[in-house]
Amino acid sequence: MPTVRAYAVPSATEPLVPTTIERREPGPREVLIAIKFAGICHSDIHTARGEWEWGVISYPMVVGHEIAGIVEAVGSEVTKYAAGDRVGVGCFVDSCRMCANCLAGEEQYCLEGYVDTYNSIGRDGQPTAGGYSTHITVEENYVLRIPDGLGLDVAAPLLCAGITLYSPLKNWEAGPGKQIAIVGMGGLGHMGVKIAHALGAEVSVISHSLKKQDDAYRFGANHYYASSDKNTFEDLKGRFDLIISTVSADLDLDAYLALLALDGTFVVAGLPADPMNYKPGSLVAFRRRLAGTKNGGIRQTQEMLDFCAEHGLGSEIEIIPAERINEAWDRVVASDVRYRFVIDTSTI
């Protein structure tokens, strides 16, 4: 059982510290991955600091579910990967494999509950540990192939931020002739703009201020609006076929629902801390829908990676050494990143 280097969270109130953890030798159908880059997702921070109300938190915790690396070794029965392959791991590393959702390729909605990449219990009965480390062992069916056209560094955040926006854009058929709005332009939102543009939709960004306007246009947005401007909600009434909210801030949901056209859909991708309230009339008036989304299954995540490689889409990143992880977390909380921190795991 290999001992590898990692950064762990000792408790909800302490900074991350360097440590070592044990990884499995690859079983017959498992792949040992040498991690090269690991993205920092705000979910890592929420989970580590106990800011979400569900689930049991186990410390010390090694977080990270945006993982890109190289296959170092494979088990005797592995058929999909070989040493040297470029691969990634996303938000989960296993599922029941037998329920209707798993069989449909929607493992993220496993009826038995999937196994999170970190802070979960694997089939071996041991806690899972994430990408803030030098290696990880994963069953081959939960590993993704990273196409040669994508750098491992810019691909790492696609394993969460990319698929979390690709999935609703595909599921609600974003494309030519569709008016799409992305609410918020952070780590999730900026990938939503890039992907929606590549799908051929007309893309608007609704953000609190205009400070990211130039970036939005560079990523492919057609329009940019400030939610702090009261005229925005008057001018855009009935405009959009699909609105995807990527923010964790509390929104005036009725105001945003009013921006939907007939049969339009508002999709929640960000997770506000407080309950979201709305008037039923906001939905009834124009047959509008309120929906939610998580990430994507393995099939769709691979589709997303191939799509991003084909269109030259990667996350906008700032690479940091491991010694700056705590600083980066503070900056994420302060929304001071454009648009994703990525850890160079060779520095762990």
N, C-alpha and C positions, 0 to 999 in steps of 0.2 A: 504494500500500500504506500504510494508515494507521498512524501511530505512536501508541500509547496508553500510558497510565500503568498501572503494576502494582507489586505487591510480590513479590519473588523471594527464594528461598533460595540463597545463594551456594555453600554446601557443607553436609555433614551436621552440622557442628559450629558453624555460624555462625547468627546471628539473621537474620530476614527484613529486607530493605532495599528502599526505593523504587527503582524503575527505570523504563525504558520498553521496550516490546516492539513488534514489528511484527505487525499483523493483516492478513489477506487482504481485498482488496476482494471483495464477494460475487460468486462465479461464477454461472452461469445458474440453478442450483438451490440457491443458498446464501442465508443470512439473516445480516445483520449486526445483532447485538444490543447495545444499550447496557445494560450490567449495572447494576442498581440495588442488589441485595443478594447476598451470597455467604456461605453457611454455612461454618462451620469444623467439619470432620469429623476425628475422631481418625486416620482413614486418611491425611489430609494430613500429619500429624505423623510417623506411622510411615514413610511413604514418604520424606519429605524427610530424615529422620534415618537412613535406611538400616536400619530396624529389622526389615524383612521380608527373607527370604532369597531371594526370587525376583525376576527381572527386573533390567535394567540401569538405574541411576540416572544421569540426565544433569543437570548443573548448568551455569548457574543454572537453577532450576526455579520456575515459577509454578504453584502448586497451586490446588485448589478445584474441587469437582464438585457443588456445591449452588448453582445459579445461577438467579436470577430477574431479569428485566429487560423492556425494551421494544424491539420491532423498530424499528431505525433505517433500514434499507434492505434491499431484496430484489433478487435476481437476476432477469433477464429472463424466466425460465421458472418462477419460483416461483408455485405455485397455492394453497398452504395458508395463507400468512401475508401480511400487508401492514404497512406502516409504522404504528406505533402499537399493534400487538397486544401483549398481555401474554403473555410466554413464559418457558420455563425450559429448562435444560440439566442433565442428570444426569451419571452416571458414565462415559458413553461418547459419542463423537461420530461414530462410523462403525463398520461391520462389513463382512464380505465380501459380504453381501446375497444370496448364492447358495446357501449350505449349507442343509441340512435345518432346522437350528435357526433361522437367520435367516428362512427362508421361513415358519416356523411362528410368527413373532413373538417368538422367544426369543433376540434378538440378544445378550443378556448371556452366552449360552452358544455364541456363534459358534465353529464348528469351526476357523476360520482364526485366531481371536483378534480380539476387537473392538479398536477404537482408543480408548484411554483419553482422557478429557478433558484430562489432563496427563501428562507423562512418557511419551509414546508418539510414534509417527511417523505422520503423516497421509498421505493419498493424494498430497499435494503434495510428499512427501518431507521435510517440515519437522517439527521437534518440536512437539507440541501444548503449549499453555499454558492454564491453567485460569482459575478465576473470581476470583482475587485481582487483578482488573484492571478496567478501565472498559468494555471491549468484547470481544466474541468473535464469530467467524464460523463458522457451522455449517451443514451441509447440511440442508435443510428436513425431511427424513424423520427426523432425530434431534433435532428441536426439539419441545418439549411446549407445549401451550396451557394457561395458567393461568386458571382460571375467574374471573369477576368477583367471586365470593363469597369469594375468598381474597386476603388482603393479600400483596403480593409479599414482604414481610419474613418472615412466618410460613410462606409457601409454599416459600421457598428450601430449607430443610432437608428438605422432603418429597422432594426429588429424589434423596436418598440414604437418609436415616434413615426417611422415610415408606415408600418403596417396598421397602426391605429388610425391613420387618416386614409390610407389606401382602401381599407376594408369598407367603411361607409361610402366612400366615393364610388366604389364599384357596386356595392349592394344597392345603392339608390341611383345607379345608372347615370352618373355624371358623364357628360360628353357634349358633343356639338349641339348647339341650340338650348343648352341648359344654363340657367343662371344660378351660380353657386356662391355662397358667402362663407368665408372662414372667419370665425370670431376669435380674435387673439392671434398674435403672430410670434409665438415663442418657439420652443423646440418642436412641439407638435404642429402648430399653425403654419410655420414656414414650409414644412414638408407638404402640408395640405395644399398650399398655393402652388408649389412646384408640380405636384401630381395632378391636381385639377386642371392646370394649364396644359400639361402634356396629354391629358385625356381629351382636350379640345373644348372644354367648357369656358364660358365667360365668367371670370373669377373676380370677386370683390373681397376685400379685407375690411372687417370692422374691428378697429382697435381703439383703445382708450384715447390715444393721442396720435398725432401725425408724425411722430419721431422716427417711425420705421417705414415711412411711405416710400422713400427711394429704394430701400431694399425690396419691398413688396413688388414694385414694378420690375425690378431686376429679376425677381423670381418668377415673373409671369403674370402678376395681377393686372387686370384691366382697370380696376377702380379701387380707391382706398377712401374709407370714411372713418371719422372719429366718433366714437360713441358718446364722448363728452359734449359733442355738438348736438343740441336739441333738434336742430333741423334735420339731422340724419334720419331720425325715426319718422318724420313726416314725409321726407322726400322719397324714402325707400319702401313705403307701404305697398304690400302686394307684389313685390319685385321678384322674390327668389323661389326657385324650385326646391332648393336644398340649402339649409344653413347648418353648419357643423360648429359647435361651440367647443373650443379647446381649453377654455379658461377654468380656473378653480374659484374665481370670484363669484359672488352672488350677483345674479342678473335679474333685471326686471323682465321676467319671462313673457308676460303679456305683450310688452313692447316689441320683443323680438319675434314672437309668434305673428304679430301684425305685419311683419315684413314678408311673410310667406304668401305665395300665389295660391291659386286653387290647387288642391291636392299636394301642396308643398309639405316638406318634412323638416322639422327641427331635430337635430341629432345631438345628444349629449355625449361628448368624448372626454371633457374635463370633469373633475369631481369636486364641486363646491362642498365645503364643510357642513353647510346648513341645508335644510330641506328647501326644495324649489317649489314655489307656489304659483298657480295660474288660475285664471277664470275659465271654466269650461267653454264659455262663449268664444274664447279666443281660438278654440279648435273647431267648434261647430260652424262658425261663420263661413269658412271657405274650405270645409272638409280637410282641414289641416291635420297633421300627425305630429306627435311628440314621441321620439324614440331614443334609444340608447345604443351604444356600441362599446365593445372592449377592444381587443386586438384582432388577430386573424388566426385561422388554423394553419397547419403546416403547409397544406397545398396552396392556400392563398398567399401565405408569406413568401413562399418560393416564387410564385407568380409576380409578387411585388418586386422582389429582388431582380428578377429577370427584366421586368418593365423598367425599373430604374436604371439598370445597366444599358438597356436599349436606348433610353432617352438621355443618358448622361446625367442622371439625378443622384446627387449625394447630399448628405446633411451638411449644413454650414457649421464648421466646428472650430473649437479652440483646443489644441492638444496640450495637456498638462502632465507634469510628472506626479507620481503618487504622493509626494510630500506636500502637494498643494490641494489635495482632495478636500480638506476641511475648509480651506479658503474658497474653493469652488462651490461647496455646498452653501456657504453664506451668500455667495454671489447669485446662485440660482434662486434662493429665497428672495433676494432683493431684485430679481429680474434683471440682473446685470450680466447677461451672456447673450452672444449672438453667434450660434443659436443653440449649440450643444457643446458641453465640455466632454472631452474624450480623454481617458487616461491611457498613457503609454505604459503598458504593464511591464515593459522591460525595466522600468524604474522602481518596481515594487521590491 
